[in-house]
Amino acid sequence: MNVSEIWIPLYLTAKLAFVSTVILLLVCIPVAWLFARKNFLGKPLLESIIALPIVLPPSVLGFYLLVCFAPDGPLGRLSEAMGGPSLVFSFSGLVLGSVVYSLPFVFQPLQNAFAEIRQEQLDAAATLGAGPFDRFFTLVLPNARPGLLTAAVLGFAHTVGEFGVVLMIGGSIPGETRTMSIAIYENVEALDYEQAHLFAGIMLVSSLCLLSVVYAYGRANSLFKR
Amino acid sequence: MSLRFSVKLRRGEFLLETEAEIPSEKVTGLIGPSGSGKTTLLRILAGLEPEASGRISLGKSVWLDSAKGIHLPAHLRRIGYVFQHAELFPHLDVSQNIEYARKRANPADALSRAEIIETTGIDTLLDRHVATLSGGERQRVAIARALAANPVLLLLDEPLSALDDVARQAMASQLESILRAAPMPVIHVTHNLAEAAKLSDHLLRMRHGVIEQSAPTRDALVEASLEDETKAGPFALVYARVSHRDENYQLAHLDTEIGPIVAPLGAVPSSAESRLCIYARDVALSRVEPEQASILNVLPARVIQKKPHDPSSILVELACSKGVLQAIVTRRSADQLQLEPNSSIFALIKTVTFAKTPFT
């Protein structure tokens, strides 16, 4: 067996999860802050839309994304008009799909963490001369650190485990859209259990390692705070 | 220079609409029952209530003027605020909390870090994590942090209210020293009249969202003396100066308006000038000067007038040297002692009661 046969889908999966998580954090941090602090018309509806990927079957989500991303779909046409890449069967499309698919898993921990920061704490910082951005970076983000970590880990792990959506909008192009979960599925389809075992084992061990690091970090943090 | 405000804020059923002008060089007490709008007023002054309208100015600087569209946000007003629950930042230790304020402070005429630590007595706490502090320690750090921001006005919102009795006793005289040493004007909220009397030079009385009285503490107390706003009942406010500290017996000898008084050292702040709240229930009366009694404070007095207090007792107002004292005695004792206006009498104040007053 060729080393690149393992390496390419593994690298692709990690890259997809990493890029999606970074985009999700950048988008969700300001929006979740707004949602945590302000009430406005239509907020419950928007919250429901953000939470939809939790309850929708991935195939349903994948189907709608496929319709949107297709060259004659709304987002497909927009991307083409702006000189962007094709959104179906491409890495860019996969990133966009993952962002939608993992959105609630990043958004909700952030919103909860931000909501826990009491207004009086922000008031105290304001009376000490800290302006809104100053307060956000020196008070809100440090105190929301456990929530940030949870959001990042959930977003990353959820994207790594993505299967239905990838299958619908990505297909299985090696190096482009053939992630670990697709590779395992294909190996099983082809009755290549040996390779499926190897891939699944790598996923199992790496997921366990990631979670252990996170839990160890969380424990060290909470011990420090006692 | 004075602090002037005329502000309005509606929140549901509650309407705060009031105005006042207070001398800004002094400690002002803001007093009133729970729900009268004391905290809301402080928050409006600090700029923490964006919906408030009206006008607020300190000297020449205008913080709020709705008519001209001026609404300076809190972080630009430079008003120190000590919250009921301290609101220290949990991700920073004590020293870093102080530095957070100092980094953003106007450096001109700021107290040095050493001065702040000395005044508030937090030198042993600097490396501690805020979650490990006791209630009293937390409030001292909160005051230190507010001072470190070098504010033009310091607001304290019942800093003792979240403390248990023991911590409150310990913190009370410290707070007096801190406020006297604060280089900026102070407004101090409390629902305890005795606490306000002891700490402030000027009093604002608030009720139902309106300031009903703004007067020097002394004048405000004359009208307030019969109102039972403290659990311990009526009291006399006595200005005192420490003349001698007896380390052996841990007693302070004080020269006061009502004559020489002895009080426990722990009840007297470190500053030379001090005030005592002497509760009427802690003053006993005697026709003869007691000898060989355990009571250390025996003061010759003259009865000014008697007022009914409750069905079994009366409140006796006494002229005592150059000051005024009050005593609650039973009606029976009053009859036996034949207390009438102008009768000469001895007022007995048990020394240890000072340790418990005024923060009951």
Contacts between the chains, C-beta under 8 A, distances in Angstrom:
chain1	res1	chain2	res2	distance
A	118	B	87	7.9
A	120	B	83	5.7
A	120	B	85	7.0
A	120	B	87	5.0
A	121	B	87	5.6
A	121	B	89	6.9
A	123	B	43	7.7
A	123	B	46	7.8
A	123	B	48	5.0
A	123	B	74	7.0
A	123	B	81	7.2
A	123	B	83	7.5
A	123	B	87	7.4
A	124	B	81	7.0
A	124	B	83	6.2
A	124	B	87	3.9
A	124	B	89	7.6
A	125	B	75	7.9
A	125	B	89	7.5
A	125	B	100	7.7
A	126	B	47	7.5
A	126	B	48	7.0
A	126	B	73	7.2
A	126	B	74	3.9
A	126	B	75	4.6
A	127	B	46	5.7
A	127	B	48	7.5
A	127	B	74	5.7
A	127	B	75	7.5
A	127	B	77	7.9
A	127	B	79	6.0
A	127	B	80	6.4
A	127	B	81	4.0
A	127	B	146	7.4
A	127	B	149	7.2
A	127	B	151	7.6
A	128	B	75	7.8
A	128	B	100	6.3
A	128	B	101	4.6
A	128	B	104	5.8
A	128	B	145	7.0
A	128	B	146	7.7
A	128	B	149	4.7
A	129	B	75	5.3
A	129	B	78	6.7
A	129	B	101	7.5
A	129	B	104	3.5
A	129	B	105	6.6
A	129	B	149	5.9
A	130	B	75	5.7
A	130	B	100	7.8
A	130	B	104	6.0
A	131	B	73	7.6
A	131	B	75	4.9
A	131	B	76	8.0
A	134	B	75	7.7
A	134	B	104	7.7
A	138	B	100	7.2
A	139	B	89	6.3
A	139	B	91	7.9
A	142	B	91	4.4
A	143	B	89	7.7
A	143	B	90	6.6
A	143	B	91	5.4
A	145	B	91	7.7
A	224	B	129	7.9
A	225	B	90	7.3
A	225	B	129	7.5
A	225	B	131	6.1
A	226	B	131	7.1
